[in-house]
Amino acid sequence: MNPNTTWQRHLFGGCPNRVPALQPIVTAEVNRVLALLNTTSEFELDNTRRVRALDLIGRINEHAKYAIDTQVERYFETANEFAPYRNRNQMSAEEYNELVTTMRAFAAQYTSEYLNAAYSMYLQTYNTYYMAGYRDAYTNRAKTKLAEWSAEPSYQVDEYPLNTEWDLSLAEGGRLNLISSVTSPNGVTMGKISIPGNNSLVLSKTITTRIQPDFGFIQMVFPYDAEVMINGRAVTPAYVPADTLTAGEAMTTRFALMIDQASWTEGENRIQMTIPNTSTQAFDLCLSLQLVMDRERLATAVPVETVKLVSNPSWTVSSFNPETGEQSPAAAVAASGFGNDKANILDLENTTASPIWVNESAARSDNLVFETSFDVATTFREGFIDMVAPQTATVYLNGVEIATAEEFYYEDQPRVLFQPDTN
């Protein structure tokens, strides 16, 4: 890039055609890395080299985007062809910025391809390795890059460690020992059971999910491969060695068996496994199933539920004494002297709420605090508070003030009470 570089005869056209000409170079470099990945089995390349290859593909595409962005920005700053537009006597700053924005958008048609390719590689590393519980500099970098781009997935992981809620039996008969629990160095908790020699453990579990899982992992420590069926179909999971229960002992390697989205369904999912022990000695099996689901998809799948909470004597009311600073909680009482028909309260004509107050014979009746507690067992979307009070009310939710000194009004002819809406 030099002052004589032009937009149409050098960067995006002409013999150099630099930006479009970069694409086959990038493709060739990426294909060299892919060839290495595609010509070796998962057992010939260890995790480090495999995730390093994915990271390299991401970096190649990132660098291509950076190279184009740099060339475009230097063109704006130094190209003789663009000098008249940099001259504020010929073009205003607003017009200049609009032109630059348009030209950047044109260049983005080329850079977006590289950015998407880099994102795809980092997401693959994140889903396949980071979520499997494998950690190294490359999986951590993938997570960091996705977070930097505000693209890190938000997953809910439902875990089902092997326990008595699974259906278990030995293919050749025999008695199973009690199930214990074990946690791997990277924090994966699994159920542990011993499989006798020359026998197979047959296990199954049915799980109901609100949405189709994005993917799943069978976290397993065992020296022999398992036969896996999901929803009646045999699957061949990809094995990802993640960590070892005991350092230096290969027999205690935890493998994450990844099962892709196509194997799962919304609603009822059934997993069946046969785990053979072809040795003459017993071996311990450690196992857990993890189902991974996107939180945003889960939230949209939650049905809308309207829950109404109304005032009644089950509430607590506290009177505050400003002279002593003391607050005295007590059960609320029905406000027999309320003296207002619900039919005269705007928007509360048909409410089942009861007017409540403090027992005035036992406490002061100014500076009252009314409280109730409730559980939200689903995703909260919005809420409204309809209320009337003698003068003003301040509202707190979980200790946070959400409405301050809300005022109430009324008319006498005819008598109508007006109340603010707090949402």
C-alpha positions in Angstrom: 0.0 0.0 0.0 1.5 3.4 -1.0 0.1 6.8 -2.0 -0.4 5.7 -5.6 -2.7 2.9 -4.7 -6.2 3.2 -6.1 -9.4 1.7 -5.0 -10.6 0.2 -8.4 -7.3 -0.5 -10.1 -5.4 -2.0 -7.2 -7.5 -2.9 -4.1 -10.7 -4.1 -5.8 -9.8 -4.4 -9.4 -7.1 -4.1 -12.0 -4.2 -6.5 -12.3 -3.3 -6.7 -8.5 -7.0 -7.0 -7.5 -5.5 -7.4 -4.0 -8.5 -8.0 -1.8 -10.3 -10.6 -4.0 -6.9 -12.2 -4.9 -6.3 -12.9 -1.2 -9.1 -15.4 -1.1 -7.4 -18.3 -2.9 -4.2 -17.8 -0.9 -6.2 -18.1 2.4 -8.1 -21.1 1.1 -4.9 -22.9 0.2 -3.4 -22.3 3.7 -6.6 -23.5 5.3 -6.8 -26.6 3.1 -3.2 -27.5 4.2 -4.4 -27.6 7.8 -7.6 -29.4 7.0 -5.7 -32.1 5.0 -3.8 -32.9 8.2 -7.0 -33.2 10.2 -8.9 -35.2 7.6 -6.1 -37.8 6.9 -5.6 -38.8 10.5 -7.9 -40.5 12.9 -9.0 -39.0 16.2 -6.5 -41.4 17.9 -3.5 -40.3 15.8 -3.8 -36.7 16.7 -3.9 -35.8 20.3 -6.2 -33.0 21.6 -3.5 -30.4 21.7 -2.5 -30.8 18.1 -6.1 -31.0 17.0 -7.3 -27.9 18.8 -4.1 -26.1 17.7 -5.0 -26.9 14.1 -8.5 -25.4 14.6 -7.0 -22.4 16.3 -4.6 -22.0 13.3 -7.5 -21.9 10.9 -9.1 -19.3 13.0 -6.0 -17.2 13.1 -5.4 -17.5 9.3 -8.9 -16.1 8.7 -8.6 -13.4 11.4 -5.3 -12.3 9.8 -6.9 -12.1 6.4 -9.6 -9.9 7.7 -7.0 -7.7 9.5 -4.9 -7.4 6.4 -7.9 -6.1 4.3 -9.0 -3.8 7.1 -5.5 -2.4 7.3 -5.2 -1.8 3.6 -8.5 -0.1 3.4 -7.7 2.2 6.4 -4.3 3.1 5.0 -5.9 3.9 1.7 -8.2 6.4 3.4 -5.2 7.9 5.2 -2.5 8.1 2.5 -3.9 7.5 -1.0 -3.5 10.4 -3.4 -6.7 9.4 -5.0 -8.5 10.0 -1.8 -6.8 13.3 -0.9 -9.6 15.6 -2.1 -12.1 13.8 0.2 -9.7 14.4 3.2 -9.7 18.1 2.4 -12.2 19.8 4.7 -12.5 22.7 2.2 -13.9 20.3 -0.4 -15.9 17.9 1.7 -17.4 18.3 5.2 -16.5 15.9 8.0 -20.1 14.6 7.9 -19.9 13.9 4.1 -16.5 12.3 4.6 -17.6 10.0 7.3 -20.7 8.9 5.3 -18.4 8.1 2.3 -15.9 6.2 4.4 -18.7 4.2 6.0 -20.1 3.2 2.6 -16.7 2.1 1.4 -16.0 0.1 4.6 -19.3 -1.6 4.1 -18.2 -2.6 0.6 -14.9 -4.0 1.9 -16.9 -5.9 4.6 -18.4 -8.0 1.9 -15.0 -9.6 1.6 -13.9 -9.5 5.3 -17.2 -11.0 6.6 -16.3 -14.3 5.0 -13.1 -14.6 7.0 -14.7 -13.4 10.2 -17.4 -16.0 9.9 -14.8 -18.7 9.1 -12.8 -17.7 12.2 -16.0 -17.7 14.3 -16.9 -21.2 13.1 -13.5 -22.6 14.1 -13.6 -21.0 17.6 -17.2 -22.2 18.1 -16.2 -25.7 17.1 -13.3 -25.7 19.6 -15.6 -24.3 22.3 -18.5 -26.8 21.7 -16.4 -29.9 21.1 -13.5 -29.4 23.5 -14.2 -26.7 26.0 -17.8 -27.8 26.8 -16.5 -31.4 27.0 -14.3 -30.3 29.9 -11.0 -30.2 28.2 -8.8 -27.2 28.9 -5.7 -25.9 27.4 -4.4 -22.6 25.9 -6.3 -23.1 22.7 -9.7 -23.9 24.2 -9.3 -20.9 26.5 -8.4 -18.7 23.6 -11.5 -19.9 21.7 -13.6 -18.9 24.7 -11.9 -15.6 24.9 -12.3 -14.8 21.2 -16.0 -15.6 21.3 -16.5 -13.5 24.4 -14.6 -10.6 22.7 -17.0 -10.7 19.8 -20.0 -11.0 22.2 -20.6 -14.4 20.6 -19.9 -16.8 23.4 -22.9 -19.3 23.7 -25.0 -19.3 26.8 -25.7 -22.9 27.5 -27.7 -24.7 30.2 -26.1 -28.1 31.0 -28.4 -30.7 32.5 -26.4 -33.4 34.2 -27.4 -37.0 34.9 -24.6 -38.9 36.7 -25.0 -42.6 36.9 -27.1 -43.5 40.0 -30.1 -45.6 41.1 -32.4 -43.5 38.8 -30.8 -45.3 35.8 -32.0 -48.8 34.8 -29.0 -51.1 35.3 -28.4 -54.8 34.8 -25.6 -57.3 33.9 -26.0 -59.1 30.6 -24.6 -62.3 32.0 -26.4 -62.0 35.3 -24.8 -61.3 38.7 -25.0 -58.7 41.4 -24.1 -55.1 41.0 -22.3 -53.2 43.7 -23.4 -49.9 45.2 -22.9 -46.8 43.1 -20.5 -44.2 44.5 -19.6 -40.7 43.2 -16.3 -39.4 41.7 -15.3 -36.0 40.4 -12.6 -35.5 37.7 -9.9 -32.8 38.1 -11.8 -30.6 35.7 -14.9 -30.7 37.8 -17.1 -33.4 36.0 -19.1 -35.5 38.5 -19.8 -39.1 37.6 -21.4 -42.2 39.2 -19.0 -45.0 39.7 -19.8 -48.8 39.6 -17.8 -51.9 39.2 -18.4 -54.2 36.1 -17.3 -57.9 36.7 -14.9 -59.5 34.3 -16.4 -61.2 31.2 -19.7 -59.4 31.6 -21.4 -56.3 30.3 -23.3 -53.6 32.0 -26.6 -52.7 30.3 -28.0 -49.3 31.3 -30.7 -47.0 30.1 -32.5 -43.8 31.1 -35.4 -41.7 29.7 -35.1 -37.9 30.0 -37.7 -35.3 29.0 -36.4 -32.0 27.6 -38.4 -28.9 26.8 -36.4 -28.3 23.6 -34.2 -30.4 21.3 -30.7 -30.5 23.0 -28.0 -28.7 21.0 -25.7 -31.7 21.7 -24.8 -34.0 24.5 -21.8 -35.7 26.1 -21.5 -39.1 27.7 -18.7 -38.5 30.2 -17.1 -41.9 30.8 -14.0 -43.5 32.3 -13.6 -47.1 31.2 -11.0 -49.0 29.2 -13.4 -50.5 26.6 -15.7 -48.8 24.0 -19.4 -48.7 24.6 -22.3 -49.4 22.4 -24.7 -46.4 22.4 -28.2 -46.0 21.2 -30.2 -42.7 21.3 -33.9 -42.9 20.8 -33.6 -46.4 19.3 -30.8 -45.6 16.9 -27.2 -46.7 17.2 -24.8 -43.7 17.2 -21.0 -43.5 16.9 -19.9 -40.7 19.1 -16.6 -38.8 18.8 -14.3 -39.5 21.7 -12.5 -36.6 23.3 -10.0 -37.4 26.0 -10.5 -34.7 28.6 -8.5 -35.4 31.7 -7.5 -38.3 34.0 -8.8 -39.3 37.4 -5.3 -40.2 38.4 -2.3 -38.4 36.9 -0.2 -40.7 34.7 -2.6 -43.6 34.6 -4.1 -43.9 31.1 -6.7 -46.4 32.4 -8.4 -43.5 34.3 -8.7 -41.2 31.3 -12.1 -39.5 31.1 -13.5 -39.5 27.6 -16.3 -37.1 26.5 -18.4 -38.9 23.9 -20.0 -36.1 21.9 -23.5 -36.8 20.4 -24.7 -34.2 18.0 -28.1 -32.5 17.8 -29.5 -34.8 15.1 -29.7 -37.7 17.6 -31.9 -35.9 20.1 -35.4 -34.7 20.0 -37.7 -32.3 21.8 -39.6 -34.1 24.6 -38.7 -37.6 25.5 -35.2 -38.9 24.9 -34.0 -42.4 25.7 -30.4 -43.4 26.0 -29.3 -47.1 26.1 -25.8 -48.3 26.5 -24.0 -51.7 26.6 -20.6 -51.5 28.2 -18.6 -54.7 27.8 -15.8 -55.8 30.1 -13.9 -58.4 28.1 -11.2 -58.7 30.8 -11.2 -61.4 33.4 -10.9 -58.8 36.1 -13.5 -56.3 37.3 -13.1 -52.7 36.2 -14.7 -49.5 37.5 -17.0 -47.6 35.2 -17.5 -43.8 35.9 -20.3 -42.3 33.8 -22.5 -39.2 33.5 -24.8 -37.9 30.8 -24.8 -34.1 30.0 -27.4 -32.5 27.8 -26.4 -29.0 26.5 -29.2 -26.5 25.5 -29.1 -22.9 24.4 -30.6 -20.7 27.1 -32.2 -18.3 24.7 -34.1 -21.2 23.0 -35.1 -22.5 26.4 -36.5 -19.2 27.4 -38.6 -18.8 24.3 -40.0 -22.3 24.8 -41.2 -21.5 28.3 -45.0 -21.1 28.2 -46.3 -17.8 29.5 -47.8 -18.2 33.0 -49.6 -15.5 34.8 -49.5 -15.6 38.6 -51.5 -13.2 40.8 -50.5 -12.4 44.3 -53.0 -10.5 46.4 -52.9 -8.8 49.7 -54.5 -10.7 52.6 -53.8 -11.2 56.3 -51.0 -13.7 55.5 -48.8 -10.7 54.8 -46.4 -9.3 57.4 -46.7 -5.6 58.4 -44.1 -3.7 60.4 -44.5 -0.4 62.1 -41.5 1.9 62.3 -41.0 4.1 65.3 -39.0 7.2 64.2 -38.3 8.1 67.8 -36.6 4.9 68.8 -35.7 3.5 65.4 -37.4 0.2 66.2 -39.3 -1.8 63.6 -41.9 -4.2 65.0 -43.1 -6.9 62.5 -46.5 -8.6 63.1 -49.2 -10.4 61.1 -51.4 -8.0 59.0 -55.0 -7.8 59.9 -58.1 -7.2 57.8 -58.8 -3.5 57.5 -62.3 -3.5 58.7 -62.4 0.3 58.6 -61.3 0.6 55.0 -64.6 2.2 54.1 -64.2 2.0 50.3 -66.1 -0.3 48.0 -63.8 -2.1 45.5 -66.2 -1.1 42.8 -65.0 2.5 43.3 -61.2 1.7 42.9 -60.2 2.2 39.3 -58.8 -1.1 37.7 -59.3 -3.0 41.0 -63.1 -3.4 40.7 -62.9 -7.2 40.5 -59.9 -7.9 42.5 -59.7 -10.7 45.1 -57.2 -8.7 47.2 -58.3 -7.9 50.7 -57.6 -4.5 52.4 -55.1 -5.0 55.2 -53.6 -2.9 57.9 -51.8 -3.1 61.2 -53.4 -3.8 64.6 -53.5 -0.2 65.7 -54.0 -1.1 69.3 -50.6 -2.7 69.4 -48.5 -0.6 67.0 -48.2 2.8 65.4 -50.1 3.3 62.2 -47.7 5.5 60.4 -44.6 4.4 58.4 -45.9 0.9 57.8 -44.0 -1.7 55.8 -46.1 -4.5 54.2 -44.2 -7.6 53.1 -44.8 -10.9 51.3 -42.6 -13.6 49.7 -43.1 -15.6 46.6 -41.2 -18.0 44.3 -40.8 -17.6 40.5 -40.4 -21.1 39.2 -40.0 -20.1 35.5 -38.5 -17.3 33.5 -39.7 -13.9 34.7 -40.9 -11.6 31.9 -42.8 -8.7 33.4 -44.9 -7.8 36.3 -47.4 -5.1 37.4 -48.4 -3.9 40.8 -51.9 -2.4 41.3 -52.5 -0.8 44.7 -54.1 1.9 46.7 -52.8 3.4 50.0 -53.8 6.3 52.2 -51.2 8.8 50.8 -48.0 7.5 49.2 -46.2 4.2 48.9 -42.6 3.1 48.0 -42.1 -0.3 46.5 -39.1 -2.7 47.0 -38.4 -5.9 45.1 -35.7 -8.1 46.7 -34.4 -5.1 48.5 -34.2 -2.9 45.4 -36.4 0.2 45.3 -38.5 0.1 42.1 -41.0 2.8 42.8 -40.6 5.9 45.0 -43.3 7.7 46.9 -46.1 6.9 44.5 -49.1 9.2 45.1 -52.7 8.2 45.2 -55.7 10.4 44.3 -59.4 10.2 44.7 -62.6 12.0 43.8 -65.6 12.4 46.1 -68.4 13.1 43.7 -68.8 10.2 42.8 -66.1 8.6 45.0 -63.4 7.1 42.8 -59.9 6.0 43.9 -57.1 6.2 41.4 -53.9 4.1 41.7 -50.6 4.2 39.8 -49.3 1.2 37.9 -45.9 0.0 38.9 -44.3 -2.5 36.4 
